[in-house]
Amino acid sequence: MNSKKLVVASWVVTALFCLQMGFTAYAQLTLPQVSEAFNHLGCAVTA
């Protein structure tokens, strides 16, 4: 694989991972059912 293509692919994967983490944090702080699920797993949310 070309070096430039590898760099672009790694940045795309990193961006998708960051978007997923950001959406999870947003959902945990704003949606009550997601917050309850995280509390059930032992991750207390104070929001």
Secondary structure as UniProt FT lines:
FT   HELIX           3..30
FT   HELIX           32..40
FT   TURN            41..42
//
